[in-house]
Amino acid sequence: MKKYIFIWIIGIMFPLFTACNDGFLDLNPRDQLSEQTFWATETDAFNALVGVYSRYTDGDNVWMYYDHILGLPARSDEAVNVWKGNDYNNLGAGNNSPSMWYTKELWSIRYRIIRTCNVFLTNIDKPQMDDTKREQMKGEVKFLRAFAYHFLLNNWGGVPIIEEPLTLEELKRPRNTAEEVLDFILKDLDEAIKVLPETWSSEYAGRITKGAALGMKARVLLYAGRWEEAATAAKAVMDLGVHSLFSSYEDLFEISNKYNEEVLYAWQFVGQNMANYTQIYMHFPSYGGWGGTNPLQEFVDGVLCTDGKPSNESAVYNPDKPYENRDPRFYMSVIYPGSTYRGVEIPVYGDVDYPGATGNSSQSGYYTRKFLDEGAVRYALIPMESNVIILRYAEVLLTYAEAKIESGSIDQSVYDAINMLRARAYGVDISQTDKYPAVTEGSQEELRKIVRNERMIELCFEGQRRDDIIRWRTAEKLMNGACYGIPIEKEGKEHILVMERRFDPSYHYLFPIPQDEIDLIGKDIMKQNPGWD
């Protein structure tokens, strides 16, 4: 009965932070709730901690969830969103501005989370409680604050560092440099790593662990190009012996497996108040869904063939049967014309799933199969309790491999990290190198291409591709020009034009600072990013 107590409490606390109970909120404003009613006992501290976790999934910040599952893929070369002209696709097309409400909301959400973290950290020393538990709670909240700042850093560069709850006037601070923000993130993560346990007991499933903090540190360092440090942090996760690859790539995302050993950090969704809409958004129209994220032809073309080579180099690729002989993860991730789902063929052509047939029909003709749960019922899709995986062990292996490749420290451990993922995809042991395209050699440049492609397919539609092409500085090539979908006709060669995109490297690598923030703080204090004036 104790297994999900921690997550259950989040479900109970969630209405306290979002419900329209005027009397309660008038007496106890969210950011003052802790100061007036909490901070006397360990139970108060724990309830406050739950409130901080809930900021990543509550109603005030719902656009963060939408952006992660629907927006981030559409801001990359892997997909577009099903709804033409919406803000997800506008950002992907390069249509942004300082006055755009959506990027302002993405900025504001993170600072709301940061404020909640700061309230907690300002008050956590007050209760009479076990000091070890107190320090562990601090570590969890510092992780959550670091994650919010990491998003801000990736999208805006240097931003104001706020470490305490501030009034409106006190918020008038200039931007810190990107290097200062990076150092602040790493400081929070290092402090979390020192105090967090390697595991929690089952009743606290979903709480942040040492492995999660190390894995996030590895990601942050990788994005910063600090290769040796990134490899060291990733190796530390590997050496813990706590996390490993789940046996099945496809089943990894099933709700029944949400707390499996591969997951390091996930946004928790449990109970009626905290279910999410992933199944409704992602299923295709002929199953009763909204068509959500539509993979692009460019992504399909980039998936390797079973001999480990791209389609334009592979001897097993047949242009008349382009979906055959592909990496198995392709079939677990994409619905394409003629593919099957639960034993039923999805024709796409001549069907409601064909582009333009309905408002929820894919723009590209492809649909995302990844994340679709076996418990979803056709034409009766409902919110379900799936978690949103933010960080998993597969990424740690890829971080380790990429960091070692970039630092020039290429050895067998690099090949092993990539081969573990490929072997899992093919359903064989890593030692069975005749049954999957094992990596056994290569120059730095060749291995760089391999690991980048491996990230593309292994982590597809999980919200990381956009950050990858930004940090690799390849977005100006991949996000500039036309993008395409399936052939217009079933046996045709000309592909559907999905949309035109524009990416100017002189300013598109960073978002504009929201104009409202500049107006509030003052243009002499809050400087705009280059090119957005």
Disulfide bonds with the S-S distance in Angstrom:
none
